[in-house]
Amino acid sequence: MSATIRITAVSAVAAAVLSALATAPSAVASAGSAIRQTPVAGHVLVAPGTRITHSTSSNWSGYAASGGTFTSVSASWVQPTVHCGTATTYSSFWVGIDGDGSNSVEQTGTEADCSGGQAYYSSWYEMYPAYPVNYSNTVSPGDHFTATVSVSGSTFTLTLSDTTKGWTKTTKKTSSTAQDYSAEIIAEAPSSSTGVLPLSNFGTASFTGSTANGQPIGNFSPDKINMASGSTTKATTSSLSSGENFSVTWNHS
């Protein structure tokens, strides 16, 4: 139970994009605002690359079901408030298909980053190994989100709704390499071309209505994943309640 799953290297294409992003100026909201709609630049969300079998990952915390064919995954959560110090840190919250045992993930969710002592909140979708595509809609801590990723044939539908502010983004993308082998609801420490980035202190993220193929994800005996780096536990995942509700608690950057 103590083995740590290491992330795969970011692809050459993603690394090149990351290099460009790292040197590009970030778009900032109105002066004095603590909310920016573009996340801190220079990172992607990365699949572990090998099957998570020992309940520990260097960048994921949450639940992953695998070993079947998954055509949909859905969950709701409240956007956490991050507590920022002087360090630049990152955190993302999402649902997705694939990723546990494959190098592709089809996912959508939200982000909470820290830079210069300020918190920046945003939303996105990602067809990893391509880098995330950011939505321009305003995201605030405390907003209630519902996300669904579904697939029919080779077409994925990624839907993210901010039910507090009343907006919904639906994106359709095709993939010829997706395996539809796993479904997951995850809190993640994003990665750069050099590895996993420091995790923002998001307190506790609570996920509800976590389903796969229209059933509680608990019906698939999912793996409960804690995030750890060596002997340092970065985030811990609670047990499932009613087969579909759980929380992830920040422990360390």
Backbone as CSV, one residue per row, in Angstrom:
resi,resn,N_x,N_y,N_z,CA_x,CA_y,CA_z,C_x,C_y,C_z
1,MET,0.816,-1.219,0.000,0.000,0.000,0.000,0.847,1.266,0.000
2,SER,2.191,1.094,0.135,3.026,2.279,0.228,3.727,2.633,-1.077
3,ALA,3.571,1.780,-2.101,4.253,2.053,-3.364,3.728,3.339,-3.977
4,THR,4.609,4.080,-4.621,4.227,5.348,-5.239,4.244,5.201,-6.737
5,ILE,3.164,5.606,-7.409,3.088,5.572,-8.851,3.725,6.846,-9.389
6,ARG,4.708,6.725,-10.256,5.387,7.881,-10.823,4.706,8.306,-12.114
7,ILE,4.655,9.603,-12.387,4.048,10.083,-13.614,4.982,9.830,-14.782
8,THR,4.416,9.708,-15.980,5.215,9.588,-17.175,5.719,10.961,-17.585
9,ALA,6.742,10.983,-18.416,7.259,12.253,-18.908,6.234,12.911,-19.801
10,VAL,6.151,14.236,-19.726,5.262,14.979,-20.602,5.769,14.822,-22.028
11,SER,4.870,14.643,-22.966,5.249,14.444,-24.353,6.037,15.631,-24.888
12,ALA,6.794,15.373,-25.965,7.610,16.439,-26.541,6.752,17.608,-26.982
13,VAL,5.565,17.305,-27.530,4.670,18.384,-27.960,4.212,19.204,-26.763
14,ALA,3.765,18.504,-25.714,3.300,19.225,-24.529,4.430,20.025,-23.902
15,ALA,5.647,19.435,-23.891,6.779,20.148,-23.295,7.068,21.431,-24.044
16,ALA,6.961,21.374,-25.382,7.205,22.577,-26.168,6.175,23.639,-25.864
17,VAL,4.905,23.203,-25.715,3.844,24.153,-25.378,4.079,24.751,-24.008
18,LEU,4.506,23.887,-23.069,4.767,24.368,-21.718,5.860,25.425,-21.718
19,SER,6.909,25.184,-22.530,7.995,26.153,-22.594,7.497,27.496,-23.092
20,ALA,6.599,27.451,-24.094,6.043,28.700,-24.624,5.168,29.385,-23.598
21,LEU,4.364,28.584,-22.897,3.474,29.159,-21.900,4.248,29.795,-20.765
22,ALA,5.351,29.159,-20.388,6.114,29.638,-19.241,6.694,31.020,-19.486
23,THR,6.919,31.369,-20.760,7.490,32.667,-21.067,6.449,33.688,-21.481
24,ALA,5.177,33.250,-21.559,4.126,34.167,-21.991,3.555,34.906,-20.793
25,PRO,3.177,36.168,-20.951,2.544,36.884,-19.836,1.177,36.316,-19.544
26,SER,0.797,36.264,-18.270,-0.514,35.754,-17.875,-1.539,36.870,-17.936
27,ALA,-2.746,36.508,-18.360,-3.830,37.490,-18.381,-4.348,37.687,-16.972
28,VAL,-4.472,38.919,-16.535,-4.902,39.211,-15.178,-6.228,39.958,-15.222
29,ALA,-7.095,39.638,-14.275,-8.393,40.305,-14.189,-8.200,41.727,-13.699
30,SER,-9.303,42.390,-13.412,-9.250,43.792,-13.021,-8.334,44.003,-11.827
31,ALA,-7.708,45.176,-11.775,-6.724,45.473,-10.740,-7.333,45.277,-9.365
32,GLY,-6.547,44.600,-8.493,-6.994,44.385,-7.126,-7.842,43.146,-6.972
33,SER,-8.214,42.490,-8.067,-9.037,41.300,-7.971,-8.205,40.128,-7.490
34,ALA,-8.815,39.270,-6.668,-8.143,38.052,-6.214,-8.546,36.860,-7.049
35,ILE,-9.289,37.103,-8.139,-9.745,36.016,-8.992,-9.298,36.309,-10.417
36,ARG,-8.561,35.378,-10.998,-8.127,35.524,-12.373,-8.676,34.335,-13.158
37,GLN,-9.057,34.561,-14.405,-9.690,33.498,-15.171,-8.707,32.681,-15.995
38,THR,-7.432,33.023,-15.969,-6.404,32.191,-16.579,-5.546,31.615,-15.466
39,PRO,-5.375,30.290,-15.415,-4.544,29.716,-14.355,-3.087,30.116,-14.535
40,VAL,-2.304,29.936,-13.502,-0.883,30.215,-13.588,-0.298,29.380,-14.717
41,ALA,0.439,30.014,-15.622,0.865,29.357,-16.860,1.949,28.320,-16.619
42,GLY,2.050,27.386,-17.572,3.200,26.487,-17.610,2.983,25.107,-17.047
43,HIS,1.800,24.530,-17.208,1.602,23.187,-16.667,0.516,22.434,-17.428
44,VAL,0.517,21.115,-17.232,-0.535,20.240,-17.741,-1.001,19.348,-16.606
45,LEU,-2.092,18.605,-16.850,-2.540,17.583,-15.915,-2.171,16.241,-16.514
46,VAL,-1.505,15.409,-15.740,-0.793,14.264,-16.283,-1.365,12.949,-15.775
47,ALA,-1.527,11.988,-16.700,-1.925,10.639,-16.319,-0.760,9.929,-15.643
48,PRO,-1.048,9.057,-14.666,0.048,8.326,-14.030,0.844,7.464,-15.005
49,GLY,0.197,6.983,-16.086,0.907,6.224,-17.098,0.907,4.726,-16.877
50,THR,0.795,4.301,-15.627,0.647,2.888,-15.316,-0.548,2.725,-14.393
51,ARG,-1.086,1.535,-14.332,-2.261,1.279,-13.517,-1.977,1.579,-12.053
52,ILE,-2.840,2.342,-11.409,-2.712,2.601,-9.973,-3.242,1.384,-9.232
53,THR,-2.342,0.654,-8.586,-2.760,-0.576,-7.916,-2.436,-0.590,-6.426
54,HIS,-1.696,0.394,-5.951,-1.291,0.394,-4.545,-1.840,1.597,-3.786
55,SER,-2.848,2.252,-4.354,-3.574,3.324,-3.678,-2.727,4.556,-3.391
56,THR,-1.600,4.708,-4.064,-0.775,5.885,-3.881,-0.320,6.408,-5.238
57,SER,-0.422,7.723,-5.418,0.021,8.370,-6.644,0.800,9.625,-6.292
58,SER,1.733,9.990,-7.144,2.503,11.203,-6.889,1.744,12.466,-7.247
59,ASN,0.615,12.352,-7.990,-0.090,13.561,-8.430,-1.609,13.471,-8.364
60,TRP,-2.174,12.303,-8.082,-3.624,12.140,-8.004,-4.070,11.781,-6.591
61,SER,-5.276,12.243,-6.242,-5.964,11.776,-5.041,-7.452,11.738,-5.361
62,GLY,-8.130,10.674,-4.969,-9.543,10.521,-5.299,-9.875,9.063,-5.556
63,TYR,-10.769,8.809,-6.513,-11.183,7.440,-6.828,-11.055,7.174,-8.318
64,ALA,-10.563,5.974,-8.656,-10.456,5.543,-10.048,-10.999,4.121,-10.162
65,ALA,-11.926,3.942,-11.076,-12.456,2.614,-11.383,-11.863,2.171,-12.712
66,SER,-11.457,0.922,-12.807,-10.839,0.456,-14.040,-11.169,-1.020,-14.251
67,GLY,-10.766,-1.515,-15.418,-10.947,-2.925,-15.706,-12.184,-3.250,-16.507
68,GLY,-12.874,-2.233,-16.993,-14.064,-2.478,-17.796,-14.103,-1.525,-18.961
69,THR,-15.303,-1.306,-19.487,-15.505,-0.292,-20.513,-16.354,0.811,-19.906
70,PHE,-15.821,2.022,-19.872,-16.509,3.140,-19.241,-16.936,4.140,-20.310
71,THR,-18.226,4.433,-20.308,-18.792,5.351,-21.300,-19.206,6.679,-20.703
72,SER,-19.211,6.790,-19.362,-19.538,8.075,-18.740,-19.011,8.118,-17.311
73,VAL,-18.737,9.341,-16.861,-18.359,9.589,-15.480,-18.878,10.972,-15.119
74,SER,-19.341,11.122,-13.876,-19.938,12.386,-13.465,-19.733,12.594,-11.975
75,ALA,-19.625,13.853,-11.561,-19.551,14.188,-10.143,-19.835,15.670,-9.975
76,SER,-20.142,16.051,-8.741,-20.329,17.455,-8.381,-19.377,17.797,-7.246
77,TRP,-18.994,19.074,-7.160,-18.160,19.532,-6.068,-18.330,21.034,-5.884
78,VAL,-17.898,21.503,-4.719,-17.859,22.936,-4.434,-16.421,23.399,-4.639
79,GLN,-16.251,24.458,-5.427,-14.899,24.955,-5.694,-14.221,25.359,-4.387
80,PRO,-13.120,24.685,-4.042,-12.460,25.014,-2.778,-11.832,26.406,-2.780
81,THR,-11.692,26.952,-1.595,-10.929,28.177,-1.385,-9.489,27.787,-1.076
82,VAL,-8.529,28.329,-1.833,-7.134,28.013,-1.549,-6.538,29.056,-0.616
83,HIS,-5.606,28.602,0.200,-4.926,29.452,1.170,-3.503,29.661,0.654
84,CYS,-3.195,30.887,0.278,-1.952,31.171,-0.424,-0.917,31.823,0.479
85,GLY,0.316,31.306,0.381,1.460,31.961,0.992,2.255,32.653,-0.097
86,THR,3.558,32.622,0.015,4.406,33.278,-0.980,4.728,32.365,-2.159
87,ALA,4.542,31.054,-2.002,4.925,30.106,-3.048,3.894,30.072,-4.171
88,THR,4.335,29.704,-5.365,3.442,29.447,-6.488,3.023,27.980,-6.425
89,THR,1.721,27.743,-6.324,1.211,26.388,-6.150,0.006,26.176,-7.060
90,TYR,-0.409,24.913,-7.198,-1.423,24.549,-8.182,-2.328,23.446,-7.626
91,SER,-3.584,23.434,-8.075,-4.482,22.316,-7.765,-5.610,22.284,-8.787
92,SER,-6.064,21.081,-9.122,-7.159,20.910,-10.072,-8.110,19.846,-9.570
93,PHE,-9.390,19.978,-9.966,-10.462,19.086,-9.515,-11.274,18.703,-10.750
94,TRP,-11.421,17.399,-11.009,-11.982,17.021,-12.299,-12.569,15.621,-12.307
95,VAL,-13.307,15.347,-13.384,-13.749,13.996,-13.702,-13.184,13.638,-15.074
96,GLY,-12.946,12.339,-15.300,-12.383,11.961,-16.589,-12.522,10.482,-16.874
97,ILE,-12.315,10.152,-18.128,-12.242,8.779,-18.604,-10.806,8.523,-19.055
98,ASP,-10.329,7.277,-18.827,-8.942,6.886,-19.115,-7.989,7.529,-18.117
99,GLY,-6.696,7.212,-18.266,-5.675,7.775,-17.393,-5.107,6.794,-16.391
100,ASP,-5.934,5.891,-15.864,-5.440,4.895,-14.920,-4.986,3.681,-15.736
101,GLY,-3.715,3.708,-16.135,-3.177,2.628,-16.947,-3.013,2.995,-18.402
102,SER,-3.283,4.245,-18.760,-3.087,4.685,-20.142,-2.486,6.073,-20.140
103,ASN,-1.962,6.478,-21.284,-1.331,7.796,-21.394,-2.249,8.832,-22.015
104,SER,-3.539,8.572,-22.021,-4.514,9.565,-22.459,-5.541,9.737,-21.358
105,VAL,-6.066,10.957,-21.245,-7.183,11.240,-20.341,-8.082,12.261,-21.016
106,GLU,-9.391,12.038,-20.931,-10.380,12.966,-21.464,-11.110,13.525,-20.252
107,GLN,-10.935,14.815,-19.946,-11.322,15.296,-18.633,-11.765,16.758,-18.680
108,THR,-12.534,17.152,-17.655,-12.923,18.552,-17.499,-13.072,18.856,-16.021
109,GLY,-12.778,20.120,-15.653,-12.869,20.472,-14.246,-12.475,21.906,-13.979
110,THR,-12.045,22.153,-12.746,-11.696,23.495,-12.298,-10.295,23.506,-11.713
111,GLU,-9.810,24.700,-11.460,-8.455,24.865,-10.955,-8.424,25.947,-9.893
112,ALA,-7.459,25.814,-8.978,-7.232,26.821,-7.946,-5.734,26.926,-7.734
113,ASP,-5.138,28.037,-8.193,-3.699,28.244,-8.137,-3.366,29.417,-7.222
114,CYS,-2.112,29.480,-6.816,-1.614,30.603,-6.027,-0.363,31.170,-6.678
115,SER,-0.287,32.482,-6.745,0.909,33.151,-7.256,0.981,34.538,-6.646
116,GLY,2.147,34.888,-6.133,2.316,36.206,-5.548,1.391,36.462,-4.373
117,GLY,1.019,35.407,-3.659,0.144,35.557,-2.508,-1.328,35.669,-2.838
118,GLN,-1.698,35.577,-4.137,-3.087,35.676,-4.549,-3.593,34.336,-5.079
119,ALA,-4.905,34.128,-4.947,-5.555,32.920,-5.463,-6.165,33.207,-6.823
120,TYR,-6.030,32.252,-7.740,-6.556,32.365,-9.091,-7.390,31.125,-9.406
121,TYR,-8.634,31.340,-9.819,-9.581,30.258,-10.055,-9.973,30.225,-11.529
122,SER,-10.127,29.027,-12.075,-10.431,28.898,-13.497,-11.080,27.550,-13.774
123,SER,-11.470,27.345,-15.035,-12.083,26.078,-15.472,-11.513,25.712,-16.831
124,TRP,-11.644,24.445,-17.225,-10.927,23.965,-18.400,-11.472,22.607,-18.839
125,TYR,-11.047,22.183,-20.031,-11.132,20.775,-20.423,-9.768,20.376,-20.967
126,GLU,-9.511,19.078,-20.991,-8.218,18.602,-21.484,-8.381,17.239,-22.136
127,MET,-7.762,17.068,-23.285,-7.657,15.774,-23.956,-6.178,15.395,-23.922
128,TYR,-5.710,15.016,-22.734,-4.294,14.714,-22.542,-3.872,13.581,-23.473
129,PRO,-2.685,13.683,-24.152,-1.534,14.526,-23.814,-1.542,15.949,-24.360
130,ALA,-2.607,16.375,-25.046,-2.699,17.802,-25.381,-2.850,18.600,-24.088
131,TYR,-2.467,19.862,-24.115,-2.509,20.680,-22.905,-3.930,21.204,-22.665
132,PRO,-4.240,21.674,-21.461,-5.604,22.113,-21.150,-6.036,23.314,-21.983
133,VAL,-7.329,23.379,-22.239,-7.943,24.530,-22.891,-8.800,25.229,-21.839
134,ASN,-8.521,26.494,-21.567,-9.202,27.218,-20.500,-10.496,27.849,-20.996
135,TYR,-11.529,27.757,-20.179,-12.761,28.494,-20.437,-12.613,29.903,-19.857
136,SER,-13.305,30.856,-20.443,-13.197,32.248,-19.999,-14.196,32.604,-18.901
137,ASN,-15.102,31.694,-18.578,-16.145,31.983,-17.589,-15.547,32.217,-16.207
138,THR,-16.176,33.113,-15.455,-15.716,33.421,-14.105,-15.945,32.246,-13.169
139,VAL,-14.930,31.944,-12.366,-15.004,30.904,-11.337,-14.669,31.547,-10.001
140,SER,-15.468,31.284,-8.990,-15.233,31.822,-7.651,-15.241,30.689,-6.632
141,PRO,-14.487,30.820,-5.559,-14.558,29.817,-4.500,-15.972,29.754,-3.938
142,GLY,-16.432,28.548,-3.663,-17.794,28.348,-3.184,-18.785,28.040,-4.286
143,ASP,-18.397,28.210,-5.565,-19.296,27.852,-6.662,-19.533,26.347,-6.681
144,HIS,-20.756,25.954,-6.996,-21.113,24.538,-7.114,-20.959,24.102,-8.569
145,PHE,-20.196,23.043,-8.783,-19.929,22.533,-10.126,-20.453,21.113,-10.293
146,THR,-20.905,20.810,-11.506,-21.208,19.450,-11.919,-20.492,19.207,-13.241
147,ALA,-19.803,18.081,-13.344,-19.047,17.764,-14.550,-19.381,16.359,-15.019
148,THR,-19.451,16.200,-16.333,-19.696,14.898,-16.938,-18.813,14.739,-18.160
149,VAL,-18.198,13.580,-18.292,-17.508,13.192,-19.522,-18.155,11.905,-20.008
150,SER,-18.591,11.898,-21.259,-19.199,10.707,-21.843,-18.598,10.458,-23.209
151,VAL,-18.707,9.225,-23.682,-18.137,8.874,-24.974,-19.105,7.982,-25.733
152,SER,-19.209,8.236,-27.033,-19.975,7.404,-27.948,-19.116,7.194,-29.183
153,GLY,-18.717,5.963,-29.412,-17.773,5.710,-30.486,-16.449,6.358,-30.154
154,SER,-15.979,7.261,-31.007,-14.724,7.971,-30.754,-14.952,9.416,-30.343
155,THR,-16.239,9.788,-30.115,-16.573,11.181,-29.784,-16.828,11.342,-28.299
156,PHE,-16.076,12.243,-27.678,-16.238,12.556,-26.269,-17.019,13.854,-26.109
157,THR,-17.937,13.866,-25.150,-18.664,15.075,-24.782,-18.253,15.439,-23.362
158,LEU,-17.658,16.611,-23.209,-17.163,17.077,-21.915,-18.005,18.273,-21.492
159,THR,-18.734,18.128,-20.393,-19.671,19.161,-19.945,-19.321,19.597,-18.532
160,LEU,-19.194,20.909,-18.346,-18.915,21.485,-17.034,-19.918,22.590,-16.771
161,SER,-20.616,22.505,-15.623,-21.645,23.486,-15.274,-21.335,24.134,-13.933
162,ASP,-21.353,25.449,-13.912,-21.302,26.204,-12.667,-22.749,26.527,-12.312
163,THR,-23.344,25.715,-11.433,-24.762,25.885,-11.122,-25.008,27.081,-10.221
164,THR,-23.958,27.632,-9.615,-24.087,28.856,-8.823,-24.222,30.067,-9.731
165,LYS,-23.375,30.169,-10.728,-23.403,31.309,-11.641,-24.303,31.077,-12.856
166,GLY,-24.688,29.813,-13.087,-25.647,29.542,-14.147,-25.055,29.394,-15.537
167,TRP,-23.773,29.018,-15.646,-23.209,28.787,-16.975,-22.820,27.327,-17.170
168,THR,-22.855,26.896,-18.413,-22.479,25.536,-18.794,-21.622,25.589,-20.043
169,LYS,-20.544,24.807,-20.056,-19.697,24.663,-21.234,-19.716,23.198,-21.673
170,THR,-20.043,22.975,-22.943,-20.056,21.630,-23.509,-19.104,21.593,-24.699
171,THR,-18.163,20.670,-24.655,-17.155,20.539,-25.700,-17.186,19.116,-26.241
172,LYS,-17.155,18.976,-27.559,-17.087,17.661,-28.201,-15.733,17.518,-28.886
173,LYS,-15.061,16.400,-28.611,-13.764,16.112,-29.195,-13.689,14.629,-29.551
174,THR,-12.905,14.320,-30.580,-12.723,12.920,-30.962,-11.338,12.446,-30.566
175,SER,-11.227,11.147,-30.323,-9.943,10.530,-30.015,-9.897,9.154,-30.657
176,SER,-8.812,8.891,-31.355,-8.641,7.576,-31.971,-7.807,6.647,-31.105
177,THR,-7.292,7.165,-29.976,-6.418,6.366,-29.125,-7.020,6.040,-27.763
178,ALA,-8.134,6.688,-27.407,-8.745,6.447,-26.092,-9.166,4.993,-25.953
179,GLN,-8.980,4.454,-24.748,-9.308,3.055,-24.483,-10.600,2.878,-23.704
180,ASP,-11.112,3.951,-23.099,-12.343,3.892,-22.290,-12.217,2.843,-21.185
181,TYR,-11.021,2.725,-20.640,-10.709,1.635,-19.717,-10.928,1.999,-18.259
182,SER,-10.952,3.301,-17.950,-11.095,3.703,-16.551,-11.947,4.953,-16.450
183,ALA,-12.450,5.206,-15.237,-13.213,6.420,-14.938,-12.756,6.909,-13.582
184,GLU,-12.579,8.236,-13.432,-12.040,8.730,-12.180,-12.602,10.097,-11.823
185,ILE,-12.596,10.374,-10.509,-12.918,11.685,-9.947,-11.719,12.045,-9.080
186,ILE,-11.040,13.153,-9.417,-9.683,13.367,-8.912,-9.455,14.806,-8.466
187,ALA,-8.664,14.951,-7.390,-7.982,16.200,-7.058,-6.522,15.988,-7.417
188,GLU,-5.944,16.902,-8.185,-4.613,16.673,-8.758,-3.655,17.818,-8.467
189,ALA,-2.385,17.449,-8.306,-1.286,18.407,-8.367,-0.806,18.427,-9.810
190,PRO,-1.073,19.512,-10.566,-0.624,19.567,-11.964,0.886,19.417,-12.082
191,SER,1.335,19.224,-13.334,2.750,18.968,-13.598,3.285,19.901,-14.666
192,SER,4.590,20.130,-14.626,5.287,20.840,-15.694,6.214,19.845,-16.369
193,SER,7.025,20.321,-17.299,7.962,19.433,-17.979,9.018,18.891,-17.032
194,THR,9.152,19.481,-15.844,10.138,19.011,-14.873,9.540,18.092,-13.816
195,GLY,8.224,17.909,-13.802,7.607,17.010,-12.839,6.418,17.626,-12.123
196,VAL,5.986,16.969,-11.050,4.818,17.401,-10.301,5.096,18.725,-9.601
197,LEU,4.140,19.657,-9.702,4.285,20.986,-9.119,3.754,21.023,-7.685
198,PRO,4.147,22.022,-6.882,3.638,22.130,-5.511,2.114,22.238,-5.493
199,LEU,1.515,21.553,-4.540,0.059,21.465,-4.437,-0.482,22.619,-3.600
200,SER,-1.475,23.349,-4.136,-2.113,24.428,-3.385,-2.833,23.879,-2.161
201,ASN,-2.842,24.651,-1.103,-3.582,24.282,0.100,-5.059,24.593,-0.121
202,PHE,-5.815,23.576,-0.558,-7.240,23.753,-0.855,-8.136,23.314,0.295
203,GLY,-7.535,22.983,1.426,-8.351,22.539,2.554,-8.952,21.182,2.267
204,THR,-10.263,21.143,2.105,-10.967,19.897,1.778,-11.865,20.118,0.575
205,ALA,-11.754,19.239,-0.396,-12.636,19.240,-1.569,-13.625,18.099,-1.419
206,SER,-14.911,18.418,-1.478,-15.959,17.415,-1.293,-16.637,17.111,-2.616
207,PHE,-16.658,15.830,-2.988,-17.280,15.356,-4.216,-18.552,14.587,-3.884
208,THR,-19.614,14.854,-4.621,-20.887,14.164,-4.417,-21.400,13.647,-5.760
209,GLY,-22.312,12.691,-5.694,-22.922,12.165,-6.909,-21.916,11.586,-7.877
210,SER,-20.895,10.917,-7.356,-19.831,10.361,-8.202,-20.314,9.075,-8.844
211,THR,-20.502,9.105,-10.157,-21.038,7.945,-10.860,-20.162,7.581,-12.055
212,ALA,-20.246,6.328,-12.442,-19.615,5.829,-13.671,-20.634,4.941,-14.362
213,ASN,-20.781,5.138,-15.651,-21.798,4.393,-16.412,-23.176,4.501,-15.779
214,GLY,-23.457,5.665,-15.154,-24.763,5.911,-14.565,-24.998,5.234,-13.232
215,GLN,-23.984,4.597,-12.656,-24.101,3.920,-11.367,-23.142,4.559,-10.370
216,PRO,-23.406,4.423,-9.066,-22.434,4.910,-8.083,-21.062,4.302,-8.370
217,ILE,-20.031,5.124,-8.326,-18.708,4.606,-8.665,-18.282,3.489,-7.723
218,GLY,-18.850,3.474,-6.512,-18.546,2.404,-5.574,-18.950,1.030,-6.063
219,ASN,-19.870,0.957,-7.022,-20.287,-0.341,-7.575,-19.182,-1.023,-8.363
220,PHE,-18.124,-0.256,-8.710,-17.054,-0.803,-9.537,-15.794,-1.122,-8.734
221,SER,-15.921,-1.169,-7.402,-14.771,-1.420,-6.528,-13.581,-0.540,-6.908
222,PRO,-13.771,0.782,-6.915,-12.701,1.675,-7.361,-11.540,1.712,-6.379
223,ASP,-10.394,2.121,-6.880,-9.220,2.289,-6.032,-9.292,3.645,-5.348
224,LYS,-9.159,3.656,-4.036,-9.061,4.898,-3.275,-7.605,5.343,-3.293
225,ILE,-7.342,6.545,-3.816,-5.977,6.988,-4.068,-5.614,8.130,-3.129
226,ASN,-4.484,8.001,-2.450,-3.895,9.100,-1.701,-2.701,9.636,-2.485
227,MET,-2.453,10.939,-2.379,-1.331,11.556,-3.073,-0.135,11.628,-2.132
228,ALA,1.012,11.137,-2.599,2.202,11.129,-1.753,3.452,11.286,-2.591
229,SER,4.466,11.884,-1.992,5.786,11.997,-2.591,6.787,11.451,-1.593
230,GLY,7.325,10.268,-1.887,8.184,9.612,-0.915,7.411,9.313,0.357
231,SER,7.926,9.773,1.492,7.254,9.543,2.768,6.284,10.663,3.125
232,THR,6.148,11.672,2.245,5.280,12.813,2.521,3.908,12.610,1.895
233,THR,2.877,12.577,2.721,1.506,12.499,2.222,1.024,13.900,1.887
234,LYS,0.625,14.099,0.623,0.224,15.425,0.157,-1.283,15.628,0.226
235,ALA,-2.066,14.579,0.025,-3.529,14.676,0.113,-4.090,13.293,0.408
236,THR,-5.133,13.258,1.231,-5.743,11.988,1.615,-7.209,11.957,1.193
237,THR,-7.661,10.771,0.838,-9.015,10.554,0.336,-9.827,9.798,1.367
238,SER,-11.043,10.244,1.607,-11.924,9.580,2.569,-12.545,8.329,1.961
239,SER,-13.197,7.561,2.800,-13.986,6.435,2.312,-15.217,6.958,1.582
240,LEU,-15.798,6.114,0.732,-17.024,6.475,0.031,-18.226,6.389,0.956
241,SER,-19.126,7.338,0.819,-20.407,7.305,1.502,-21.495,7.085,0.457
242,SER,-22.363,6.122,0.701,-23.433,5.779,-0.240,-22.888,5.425,-1.625
243,GLY,-21.620,5.042,-1.677,-21.016,4.600,-2.917,-20.652,5.709,-3.877
244,GLU,-20.926,6.997,-3.490,-20.705,8.054,-4.474,-20.281,9.396,-3.889
245,ASN,-20.099,9.491,-2.585,-19.714,10.761,-1.964,-18.403,10.574,-1.196
246,PHE,-17.467,11.520,-1.329,-16.196,11.428,-0.619,-15.545,12.803,-0.584
247,SER,-14.454,12.908,0.151,-13.710,14.156,0.224,-12.221,13.877,0.082
248,VAL,-11.501,14.887,-0.366,-10.038,14.857,-0.438,-9.523,16.021,0.391
249,THR,-8.582,15.730,1.297,-8.061,16.743,2.212,-6.585,17.001,1.943
250,TRP,-6.238,18.279,1.792,-4.848,18.691,1.589,-4.042,18.445,2.848
251,ASN,-2.820,17.928,2.677,-1.910,17.725,3.802,-0.594,18.482,3.672
252,HIS,-0.102,18.585,2.430,1.229,19.155,2.240,1.391,19.594,0.792
253,SER,2.159,20.646,0.575,2.419,21.107,-0.792,3.373,20.173,-1.530
